[in-house]
């Protein structure tokens, strides 16, 4: 009941994206059992197709497969969380450095629009929406590079971070301090690589 039941057939990619979004948005929490039979019914798909999707999610560490028990939404350990943030620090500092070179002296309209959506959710007290948007911001940064490897990698890392927040954080917590996304965009628009890298490192320290 935490996944939208569909009435038309979906591709494996579409099924993957719906399950992924439900996990990333914390509609499916760490440790939740993912029944192949129920998912097959919900998506009007065969169990072998559902199994393929769950295998893909397990390769990305978002789902855990246990012999004789089935599939479960991953429950990251503190060690897993440390590894995720070690990779995020390296990757996201590279991303903002590239964006500084690409957008120096320009207004990054897409990122500014995203910041406005975050502020709207913050003002209205829409905690679940804000949690989703603050995670999406980091994916939007990666997408702005035009490098799909950056954006695909960030999407996985943000999903794992969201699982950790769901497991260890406040249910209403969104992890990202209010002003730091704006500081990042300002540094990118100024073309200040050193400032952008410093803000990103400190920002990820705060999130962790």
N, C-alpha and C positions, 0 to 999 in steps of 0.2 A: 504493500500500500504506500510505500515511500518512493515508488517508481511510477511514472505515468503509464497506465495501460494503453496500448495502442490498438488501433482497429485496422491498420493496413500493414502489410509486411515491411520489415526493415532490413537493410543490409547489415552484415556483420559490423561494418564500421559505424553505422548509426546506433546499433545496440551497444557497442563499445563506448561510444560517446555519451550515451544516456546513463549507463552504469557509472562511467567515470565522473560525469557531472554530479550524480547523486552522492558519490563518495566525497568529491571535492567540496561540494556545498554542505557536507555534514548531514545530509538526509539519511545516509547510511553510515552509522558510526563504527568505530573500531570494534572488531570482534563479532560484528553482525554476520550470521550465517547466510550465504547466498545459495539458495536452493535452485539447482539446475531445472528441476521440474516446474517450480513456480515462475522462474524467469522465462522459461520456454512458453508457458501459458500467457504471461504478461506481454511478451513480444511476438506471439504467434510464430515462433521459430522452433526448429527441432533442437533436441537436447545436445546432439553433436555440435551444432552451431554455437549454442550457448557455451559449451565446454571450450571451444576454440577461443571465444572471447575471454573467458575466465583465465585460460592459459596465457593469453597475451597480457592481461592485467597482472598476472602473477610474475611474469618476466619483468614487469616494470615495478615490482615490489609493492603494488597497491592492494593486491589480493594475495592471500596465503592459501595454498592447497595442501590439505592434510590427507594422507592415505586413510581410507575407510571412514573418514569424517566429512569430507567435502571441502567446499570453498568458504572462506571467511574474509571479511574486510580486514586488512592488515592492522596489527596493533604494534606500532613502532616502539622499540625499547629506547631508553636514554642513549645507548650507544648508536642506534640507528639515527637518532636525532642529531647527534654530534657529527656523524658522517654526512648527513644531508646538508648541514650548515657549512661544513668544510668545503663541500663542492659548490654550494651557493655563493660563498664568499669569493671563490676564485672566478666562477663563471659570471656573476653579476657585476663584479668590478671590471671585467673585460667588456661586458655589454655596455656599461655606462661610458667607458673610455671611447668605445667606437661611436656611440651616439654623440658624444661631445665633438668629435671630429666631423660627424655627418651634419649636425644641426647647429653648429656654432653661429651665433648671431641671428638665429631664426626662432620664431615661436613654434613649438611643437603642438599643433592644434589638437591632435588626437589625444595626447597625454593631458593637455589642459582640460579637455572635455571630460576625461575620465576623473580628474581631480574634482571637477564640479559635481559629478555624480556621487563621488565619495562624500563630499561636503553635504549634499542634499540628504543622503542616508544618515549622516551623523546628526544633522539638525533635527530630523524627524524621529530619531531614536530607533531606526530600522536596523537593529543589530545584525540580523542574519544577512541582510542585503549588504551591509557594510563589510561584514566578514568576507563575503564573496568578492566584493569589489577590491578590497585591499590585497587579496591574493592575486586577483586578475591584473592589478597594476603591474606587478613584476613580469607577468607574461606579456603585457602590452609593451613594456620596455624591450623585451627580447624580440617581439614581432617588429618593432620599429627599426631594428637593424636590417631587416630583410633577409636574415639568415635563418632558414627553417630549423637547422640543427640547434641554434640557440633557443628558439621558441619551443620546439618539441621537448628539449631537455628541461627548460624552466617549467613547462606545464606539469611534467612528472614530479619535479622537486617541490612545486607549490602544492600539489595534491598530497604528497607525503608530509609536508609541513602542516597542512590542514588536518590530516589525521592525528598528528602529534598534538595540535591545539585542542582537538576534540577530546583527546585522551587525557591530557595533562593540564589544560587551561580552563579558564572560566567558560561556561556555556555561552555567555554573551560576549566573550573576549574576541577582539579582532586582531590582536597582536601588534599591529603597526601603529606606532605613536602618531598623533594627529598631523603634525606639521612636516614630518620627514619626507613624505612623498613630494610635497611642494618644493622642499629644499633641493631634492634630487633633480626635479625638472628645471628649476632655476639654474642649477650648476650646468646642466646639459645645454641649455639655451645660451649660457654664457661661454660655452666651450671650455670650461675650467675642469680639465681632467683630474687634477690633483684633488680639487674640492669634491667632485662627483664621487671619486673612489673613496675618499674619506667618509663622506656622508653615507655611502652604501655600506661600507664596513661597519660603521657605528650603528646604522639602522638594523642590519642583520644581527648584530650583537644584541640589540634591544629586543628584537623578535625572539631570538633564542632564549 
